[in-house]
Amino acid sequence: MKILVFGVNSPDYMQDDLYHGLKTVYGTDIESNVNLSYLYSDYDGYTGQLYGRGFSYAKNIDPELRVVVNKRQIFERLQSRYYDSVIYLSNRRSMELFDVVVAYLDRHKIALIDGEDDTEVMTVKGTIQFKRELISDPHPHLFPISFAMPAEKICRISPVKERMISAQVPSSDRKYAFSSEREYYEEYQSSIYAITHKKAGWDCKRHYEIMANHCIPLFEGIADCPENIMTTLPKKYLARIAKNHHKAGESTEREWRLFLVEWLWQNCTTAALAEYVVDHIMG
């Protein structure tokens, strides 16, 4: 399976989740037009200056998996029908060489990923499109897509709980309470619950980070989430938690935590995300 991906060389959660998953599943068969250096473990920049301080996505990929191709190589590979598929990881930010791609590859083998917070869909005839904040009904060329977590970031042991609710509460400003990913994760690991809610869009990395650290999301307004947004999360289960948490005992809370972390492991890894996208393209 040879796949060319077009990306933008700056952090974008949807792009970075999918790229990580593609590299996890397909390795060097994934070639890209940009370096995406901040995703590789040999990144020598300061992750604290990245969006969200790079938490959960930066420096996770083995640099031996890096394959960057220039325009000449892309032309040659397309002309020789080398690629099985082309994926635009952030189609609202870059559609580089699209005219060239469609000249050599069937449109139904081209995927456009829209991870933006708004609900607008930029229709490109014949391609397979994925929209994160999807409020319309899916159809044979349009599918929902959600954020994910690298499997290696999911805590597989049950941590000791020191407080009922995490002091980390989402807000509209861009201030970060933690200087390191470890501190951020430990806050959730030591808490039974953590508050989360819709911000610019319903889908948010925070939901997954909470669950990945054996913490229970108290998702405000989850019952109002449209059907085709956050389709990989157990929204009905989370809605029951939001409604009943005040009367839950220790055994119930433990049951919830174990269910949610296992759900994340089975349904919300970046590898599962990559397989979901590729299955729709190749199917």
matplotlib code that plots the C-alpha trace (Angstrom):
import matplotlib.pyplot as plt

x = [0.0, 1.8, 0.1, 1.2, 0.0, 0.0, 0.2, 1.0, 4.2, 2.6, 0.6, -3.0, -4.6, -6.6, -3.6, -1.2, -3.4, -4.0, -0.4, 0.8, -1.8, -0.7, 2.9, 2.0, 0.2, 2.0, 5.4, 7.6, 4.9, 3.5, 5.3, 4.7, 5.4, 6.5, 8.7, 6.3, 9.5, 7.7, 6.0, 9.3, 11.3, 14.5, 12.8, 15.3, 12.9, 11.2, 7.9, 6.6, 6.2, 4.0, 0.2, -1.0, 2.7, 2.9, 1.1, 0.0, 1.2, 4.8, 7.9, 6.1, 7.2, 10.5, 12.6, 13.5, 9.9, 10.3, 9.9, 9.7, 9.4, 10.0, 7.8, 9.9, 9.6, 5.9, 5.4, 7.5, 5.6, 2.2, 3.1, 4.2, 1.0, 3.2, 0.6, -2.5, -4.0, -3.4, -4.6, -4.8, -4.4, -5.8, -7.6, -8.8, -5.1, -3.5, -4.5, -1.1, -0.7, -4.3, -4.6, -1.6, -2.9, -6.3, -4.6, -3.0, -5.1, -8.8, -10.7, -12.2, -8.7, -8.1, -9.2, -9.7, -9.5, -11.3, -10.5, -11.6, -13.9, -16.7, -19.4, -18.7, -18.0, -15.9, -17.2, -14.7, -16.5, -15.6, -13.2, -13.7, -14.2, -14.0, -15.4, -14.8, -17.7, -20.2, -23.8, -25.2, -25.9, -23.0, -23.2, -21.1, -18.5, -18.7, -17.9, -17.4, -14.0, -12.8, -9.6, -7.7, -4.9, -1.5, -1.8, 1.5, -0.2, -3.0, -2.2, -2.6, -2.5, -5.1, -3.5, -4.1, -6.8, -6.2, -9.1, -12.6, -12.5, -9.5, -8.6, -7.9, -11.0, -11.2, -11.4, -11.5, -8.0, -4.7, -2.9, -1.5, -1.4, 1.3, 4.8, 5.1, 3.0, 3.8, 2.4, -0.7, -1.3, -0.6, -3.3, -5.9, -4.4, -4.8, -8.4, -11.6, -13.4, -12.5, -14.8, -14.9, -17.3, -17.7, -15.4, -15.0, -16.1, -17.6, -14.6, -11.6, -8.3, -9.0, -11.8, -9.4, -6.6, -8.9, -10.0, -6.5, -5.4, -8.1, -10.1, -13.9, -15.0, -17.9, -19.0, -21.3, -24.0, -22.9, -26.6, -26.9, -24.0, -25.1, -25.2, -22.3, -19.8, -17.4, -18.8, -16.0, -16.8, -19.4, -21.6, -24.7, -22.5, -20.9, -24.3, -25.4, -22.2, -22.9, -26.5, -25.7, -22.1, -23.4, -24.8, -22.0, -20.0, -16.4, -17.1, -19.2, -16.6, -13.9, -16.2, -16.7, -12.9, -12.1, -14.8, -13.7, -10.0, -10.7, -13.1, -10.4, -7.9, -10.3, -11.9, -9.9, -6.3, -4.5, -4.0, -7.7, -8.2, -5.8, -7.4, -10.9, -9.7, -7.9, -10.7, -13.1, -10.7, -9.9, -13.3]
y = [0.0, 3.2, 6.4, 10.0, 12.5, 16.3, 18.2, 21.6, 21.9, 23.2, 21.5, 20.5, 17.9, 16.1, 16.0, 14.9, 12.2, 10.7, 11.0, 9.3, 6.5, 6.0, 5.8, 3.3, 1.0, 1.5, 2.8, 3.9, 3.2, 6.6, 9.4, 13.1, 16.3, 18.1, 17.0, 17.4, 17.4, 18.2, 14.7, 12.8, 11.8, 13.5, 17.0, 19.4, 22.4, 23.6, 21.8, 24.3, 26.8, 24.4, 24.6, 23.1, 22.8, 19.7, 17.6, 14.1, 14.6, 15.9, 13.7, 10.3, 8.9, 6.9, 9.1, 5.9, 6.0, 9.5, 9.6, 13.1, 13.4, 16.6, 17.8, 16.1, 12.7, 13.3, 13.9, 10.8, 8.6, 9.8, 9.3, 5.7, 5.0, 4.3, 5.4, 3.5, 6.6, 10.3, 11.9, 15.6, 15.8, 19.3, 20.1, 23.5, 24.5, 22.9, 21.3, 21.4, 19.8, 18.7, 19.3, 17.0, 14.4, 14.1, 13.8, 10.5, 9.1, 8.2, 10.7, 8.0, 7.2, 10.8, 11.6, 15.1, 15.5, 18.5, 18.8, 22.4, 23.5, 24.9, 22.9, 24.0, 21.3, 22.2, 19.7, 18.4, 16.2, 12.5, 12.5, 10.8, 13.4, 13.3, 16.1, 16.4, 18.7, 17.0, 18.1, 16.9, 13.2, 11.1, 9.8, 7.5, 10.3, 12.1, 10.5, 11.7, 11.7, 12.3, 12.9, 10.0, 9.1, 7.4, 4.0, 4.6, 7.5, 5.4, 4.6, 0.8, 0.8, 2.1, 5.1, 6.2, 8.8, 11.8, 14.1, 13.9, 16.5, 17.8, 21.4, 21.6, 23.2, 24.1, 27.8, 30.1, 31.6, 30.1, 29.9, 26.5, 25.5, 22.8, 23.1, 19.4, 16.6, 14.4, 17.0, 17.4, 13.7, 13.2, 15.8, 13.6, 10.3, 11.6, 12.7, 10.7, 13.2, 16.0, 18.6, 19.0, 20.6, 21.9, 24.7, 26.0, 22.5, 19.5, 17.3, 18.1, 16.4, 17.0, 14.4, 11.7, 12.8, 12.6, 9.1, 8.0, 8.8, 6.7, 9.8, 10.1, 13.0, 15.1, 16.2, 19.2, 19.2, 15.9, 14.9, 17.8, 16.6, 16.0, 12.4, 12.5, 14.3, 12.4, 9.2, 7.1, 8.1, 6.4, 9.5, 7.8, 6.3, 9.7, 11.3, 8.7, 9.5, 13.2, 12.6, 10.1, 10.8, 12.6, 9.3, 7.0, 5.0, 3.9, 0.6, 2.3, 4.9, 2.3, 0.4, 3.6, 4.3, 0.8, 0.8, 4.2, 3.4, 0.1, 1.8, 4.3, 1.4, -0.4, 2.5, 5.7, 5.1, 6.8, 3.4, 2.8, 6.2, 5.4, 2.1, 3.7, 6.3, 3.8, 1.3, 3.9, 4.9, 1.4, -0.1]
z = [0.0, -1.2, -0.1, -0.7, 1.9, 1.5, 4.7, 6.2, 8.1, 11.3, 14.1, 13.2, 15.5, 12.8, 10.4, 13.1, 14.5, 11.1, 10.0, 13.2, 12.6, 9.0, 10.0, 12.8, 10.4, 7.1, 8.0, 5.1, 2.6, 3.6, 1.8, 2.4, 0.7, 3.9, 6.8, 9.7, 11.8, 15.1, 15.0, 15.0, 18.1, 16.8, 16.7, 18.2, 18.5, 21.7, 22.0, 24.4, 21.5, 19.6, 19.6, 22.9, 23.9, 21.7, 24.3, 23.0, 19.4, 19.3, 19.0, 18.9, 15.5, 14.8, 12.4, 10.5, 9.2, 7.6, 3.8, 2.3, -1.5, -3.5, -6.4, -9.1, -7.3, -6.8, -10.6, -11.5, -9.0, -10.1, -13.8, -13.1, -11.1, -8.0, -5.5, -4.5, -2.9, -2.1, 1.1, 1.8, 5.5, 5.8, 2.6, 3.8, 4.4, 1.4, -1.9, -3.4, -6.8, -6.9, -10.6, -11.1, -8.8, -10.5, -13.9, -12.8, -10.1, -10.0, -7.9, -5.7, -4.5, -3.3, 0.3, 1.6, 5.4, 7.0, 10.6, 11.0, 13.9, 11.6, 9.9, 6.4, 3.8, 0.8, -1.8, -4.4, -6.8, -7.0, -4.0, -0.7, 2.0, 5.8, 7.9, 11.7, 12.7, 10.4, 10.9, 7.6, 6.9, 5.5, 2.0, -0.2, -0.6, 2.7, 6.1, 9.7, 11.3, 14.8, 16.8, 18.2, 20.7, 20.0, 21.6, 23.5, 25.3, 26.8, 30.4, 30.9, 34.7, 37.1, 38.9, 42.5, 42.8, 45.1, 44.2, 43.0, 40.2, 38.3, 38.8, 35.1, 33.6, 29.9, 29.2, 26.1, 26.7, 25.4, 28.8, 29.8, 33.4, 32.8, 31.5, 30.6, 29.1, 32.1, 34.6, 32.5, 32.3, 36.0, 36.8, 35.1, 36.5, 40.0, 39.5, 39.3, 37.1, 34.8, 33.3, 29.5, 27.0, 23.5, 22.6, 19.0, 17.9, 19.7, 19.1, 21.2, 22.1, 25.8, 25.8, 24.6, 26.9, 30.0, 29.1, 28.2, 31.8, 33.5, 34.3, 33.7, 31.5, 32.9, 29.5, 29.8, 27.1, 25.6, 25.0, 22.5, 20.3, 16.7, 15.6, 13.1, 15.3, 17.6, 16.2, 17.8, 21.3, 23.5, 23.6, 25.2, 27.9, 28.6, 28.7, 31.4, 33.4, 33.2, 34.5, 37.2, 38.5, 41.6, 43.0, 41.8, 44.3, 44.1, 42.4, 39.7, 39.1, 38.7, 36.2, 34.2, 34.1, 33.0, 30.3, 28.9, 28.7, 27.0, 24.6, 23.8, 23.2, 20.9, 19.0, 19.3, 18.6, 15.7, 14.2, 14.2, 12.7, 9.8, 9.1, 9.1, 6.4, 4.2, 4.4, 3.0, 0.3, -0.9, -0.3]

ax = plt.figure().add_subplot(projection="3d")
ax.plot(x, y, z, "-o")
ax.set_aspect("equal")
plt.show()
